[in-house]
Amino acid sequence: MYVFGEIDKSSTIIENNVTHYTQNLTTSSLGIQSIKIVSGSINNNYWNSLNVLFYTSGSGVYGNELKFGAPSSNLSIQPTRGEQFLTKYHNYPSSSLIVVPSQYYGEKIKEGSFKFTDLNNPDNSGNKPIIVDDGFGNLYSTNAHHSQSTADASSSDNYVGNIFYDKGLAVITETGSWSGSVDYSDLATNYTLKFDSYHTITTHEYNVTLLPQDYNLTMNYTIRNVLSGSGDILRLGTQYVASTFSSSTWQPYITTINLYQQGDYDTPVIQATLPKPVRKSDKINTRFKIKLDL
């Protein structure tokens, strides 16, 4: 009987699966930050940082600060389709910055899933402004258009900011007013957020094959006969195995499979507990598939 066996590495499968979870958050959710930015006044450092990291182009120096050579391609989301417009921010330095911690979005906010609803600034008809993303990194309002808007709510004329999916940053930058005569940059003091998180789960699948002639004995000491006498000790010799377990028709049941790192057989790195015991066959191969999600 073999105590340890080799895994057939050629049968190992590694695959990635993307999962999404819908997050429903509010202004008071743990870690959510809302920052008002006014150039040259309130939170000026945030304003400078956003320009350096995402919006400034051309010269390698912005003000007195060095900037990266290509901030848009280095740090902002690169859409696989469509285009992210970053030009409006230059004319509207007053902004609202919403910061979402990575504990909510994972690797990034899923494109096309972001929805912001402001609760404090309804229009004259009681409509609360709703801002969503177009899947390319642009924000627009579905129900609160400024006077320059076109019929298409998602056209570039209606863009009111940007979202950087893998940074968890949403910037509302348009200062034009909508039907309630409220500037877009005045929003984001009391709101709800809804979006889908993005997580990649890597699955490792291992195949463990047991040959008919292997693993046909048990390591469970309770099958030994108890000797009468002092202490009722258990004798380990095979001649003391109870007759119930020495029949030619008896086969052990498998309850747990341990995977070890090669050369270290003291502590398993993975322990697979079967949902129910499986009887080992001494006639045909027995194969177990073990899946591990990382």
PyMOL commands that set and color helices and strands:
alter all, ss='L'
color gray80, all
select helices_A, chain A and resi 9-11+44-55+71-75+88-91+102-105+156-158+184-186+221-223+230-232+238-240+243-245
alter helices_A, ss='H'
color red, helices_A
select strands_A, chain A and resi 13-19+22-26+33-37+61-62+65-66+95-99+108-109+115-118+130-133+138-141+159-164+169-172+191-210+253-259+270-279+286-293
alter strands_A, ss='S'
color yellow, strands_A
deselect
rebuild
show_as cartoon
